[in-house]
Amino acid sequence: MYKGKPCAGPDQNTDDATYWRQIQNSDRAGMEGLYVKYTQELFRLGMSIKGDRSLVKDCIQEVFLKIWQYRHTIKATDNIKLYLFKCLSNKIHKEVGKDKKRYGHLNAELGDDLHYEQETEVGNSLERRKSLMEAMDSLSARQHEVIHLLYYENHSYEDISVIMGINVQSVYTLAWKALANLKKRFVLIGLFLMTFLA
């Protein structure tokens, strides 16, 4: 179902509520519209939680299949994007929890997708890029997710609490710990380089 890039088709300016009503009325155009509109964002979110492309693609597909399967009983929601993000987050965490041995750590593939924007910020230095990727990969999956939602997707702390299924204070705590870990790691790298180059 996931194709990597949106294909031509549904009007991406159509109101989400219209798509939702179409889904509830068994009109596949609604499902296709939401899929095309949000697949890229969902994929980026999924990769921030778990850097396993196949797993993320499967989970996105499963979210949409479940929505279609339960289309006659799903309730209206005032923020469909948040609903989709929360469903995907829950699905990925559930899958990761099923097999910690197989999905226990973030995949190195994450670097190419998630850190593209960071590469621009830190310049073309390969060493600095590598250090940044290692620092991000050192975060827990939940810390990684909250940083992605805050700084890549520009969600509010309140929205993130809904997506991740935790209270707002926990979001603040996760974000603070993640930033503290990143800062600490970069300070250590800086001290090492100063000592090495002295």
Secondary structure, 3 states (H helix, E strand, C coil): CCCCCCCCCCCCCCCHHHHHHHHHCCCHHHHHHHHHHHHHHHHHHHHHHCCCHHHHHHHHHHHHHHHHHCCCCCCCCCCHHHHHHHHHHHHHHHHHHHCHHHHCCCCCCHHHHHCHHHHHHHCCCHHHHHHHHHHHHCCCHHHHHHHHHHHCCCCCHHHHHHHHCCCHHHHHHHHHHHHHHHHHHHHHHHHHHHHHHC
